[in-house]
């Protein structure tokens, strides 16, 4: 029963969702909307579980003074502050007032945005270092890769004059012919793979999602 | 270790230092570089430019602060262009940190729209943007694929209220606006696979005209959709944003940032060339 019930549910709902996709009838849409609400409800439980897990892991880290436990303090402080300000100091639990709370907006704009933007910007330095080391003309294929990268990077260089125009034409050809052919092959392959895997899950052939118990 | 060995095994801290110096110098020293526009960005600009007053466009702010440098300028340039043309915009975000990004953009655009401006020789009088009349911000919902499908049936399914808690039916802009049929196009600015979902579910199932703005590294992945006609325009990275700013004659952070990006690219190319010269020469020496 423990294994059969999920298999039956997946089969019934999987088949229904396939049929529903092609039936633009009112009743079909109503049932679809009903299931959509269920997905959000399940998602909310997953979110609650995630928050609980984060609190527990961070709390244990602080309690047992594990390495870098100080970061767990910051994590928990951030979590609670954002919830506290997001609910407008606990005054508005069921309305959107807190989204305009001065502290909530300030924390996002002056802490989260700079942190994430800085982290991503650092990538430029690592990419520069990696490109310097990796783009070497060691073989014919590596040389092709190197030339393609140089053409793409140089295509909008305004200091190249008429050479820049040729670069741009070559870059457009690279993007529209070899790149397009390879990407289409990958996309079609992935699409067929998704269909095959989905069918295997719906028909109960693929059962890894059930776990081992 | 001879000179060629040194050229191919430079300590990476030198790469970081030189790149940082170039970025700082080009940031501090303001000079402009010419921007050339491409067909894929021009088609987005032309599409928005030919829409009529009060037409509605849908702008997806599907990125987090980590893609701010590349995608925020796109959002500002497109929204300002649309608002100046008195188009109306439905903002939505399907990225978890997107609400803050969209909220910030709306506040900045509200300030900017108050000023009189001249773009491409046309004078636009300043005006106050009114929430619910000139724009609607629907907010964020998880599961982007489901939300896109839900909005295709009725915006009220995933978003019964807007971001600020106002029921959609009480917003003047949303009167008679049921789903994508009442929207002239969707322009999705994405830093992840939400763009794929818009292609599959938005353009695929509901045939909504779709244009994509994305980070530079994602650009090449979406050319197949451009060539197949599934998207009518593509904007890739800071360069795409700079092109839109140039086309709309609204110089902003993208055009400003292009000189930094250009010189950073030149430095990276010089490092690659230096590494390769060192590699080829040292290999030649070993053979001899």
Contacts between the chains, C-beta under 8 A, distances in Angstrom:
chain1	res1	chain2	res2	distance
A	21	B	205	7.8
A	29	B	153	5.7
A	32	B	153	7.7
A	33	B	150	7.4
A	33	B	153	7.4
A	33	B	157	5.5
A	36	B	146	5.8
A	36	B	150	5.8
A	36	B	157	6.7
A	36	B	158	7.5
A	39	B	143	6.2
A	39	B	146	6.1
A	40	B	141	7.7
A	40	B	142	7.5
A	40	B	143	7.5
A	43	B	142	5.6
A	43	B	143	6.6
A	95	B	165	5.2
A	96	B	161	7.8
A	96	B	163	6.7
A	96	B	164	5.1
A	96	B	165	3.6
A	97	B	165	7.9
A	99	B	99	7.4
A	99	B	103	7.5
A	99	B	163	6.8
A	99	B	164	7.0
A	100	B	164	7.6
A	105	B	100	7.5
A	105	B	103	7.5
A	108	B	97	7.9
A	108	B	100	4.2
A	109	B	100	6.9
A	109	B	104	6.3
A	112	B	65	6.0
A	112	B	97	6.9
A	112	B	100	7.2
A	113	B	65	4.1
A	113	B	68	6.4
A	113	B	100	7.3
A	113	B	104	8.0
A	114	B	65	7.9
A	115	B	65	7.7
A	116	B	64	6.1
A	116	B	65	3.8
A	116	B	66	4.3
A	116	B	68	7.6
A	116	B	97	7.4
A	117	B	65	5.3
A	117	B	66	6.4
A	117	B	68	5.0
A	117	B	69	6.4
A	119	B	66	6.4
A	120	B	66	3.8
A	120	B	67	6.9
A	120	B	69	7.5
A	121	B	69	6.9
A	124	B	19	7.2
A	124	B	264	6.7
A	125	B	15	7.5
A	125	B	16	5.0
A	125	B	19	5.9
A	125	B	20	7.3
A	127	B	268	7.7
A	128	B	15	5.5
A	128	B	16	7.6
A	128	B	19	5.1
A	128	B	264	7.5
A	128	B	267	7.3
A	128	B	268	4.9
A	128	B	271	6.7
A	129	B	12	4.3
A	129	B	15	4.7
A	129	B	16	6.9
A	131	B	268	5.5
A	131	B	271	7.1
A	131	B	272	5.8
A	132	B	10	7.2
A	132	B	12	7.7
A	132	B	15	5.7
A	132	B	268	7.4
A	132	B	271	4.2
A	132	B	272	6.1
A	132	B	274	7.8
A	132	B	275	5.2
A	133	B	12	7.9
A	133	B	275	7.0
A	135	B	272	4.8
A	135	B	275	7.2
A	135	B	276	7.3
A	136	B	8	7.8
A	136	B	275	6.3
A	136	B	276	6.1
A	136	B	279	5.1
A	137	B	276	5.5
A	137	B	279	7.0
A	137	B	280	6.7
A	138	B	279	7.6
A	146	B	272	7.2
A	146	B	276	7.2
A	149	B	272	7.7
A	150	B	269	6.4
A	150	B	272	7.2
A	153	B	265	5.2
A	153	B	268	7.2
A	153	B	269	5.9
A	154	B	265	7.9
A	154	B	269	6.9
A	156	B	35	7.8
A	156	B	36	6.2
A	156	B	239	6.1
A	156	B	262	7.7
A	157	B	262	6.8
A	157	B	265	7.6
A	157	B	266	7.4
A	158	B	33	5.4
A	158	B	34	4.4
A	158	B	35	7.9
A	158	B	36	7.3
A	158	B	262	7.7
A	168	B	36	7.4
A	175	B	220	6.0
A	175	B	223	5.2
A	176	B	223	6.3
A	176	B	227	6.5
A	179	B	220	5.3
A	179	B	223	6.1
A	180	B	223	5.4
A	180	B	224	5.5
A	180	B	227	5.9
A	183	B	220	7.4
A	183	B	221	6.3
A	183	B	223	6.8
A	183	B	224	4.9
A	184	B	224	5.0
A	187	B	224	6.2
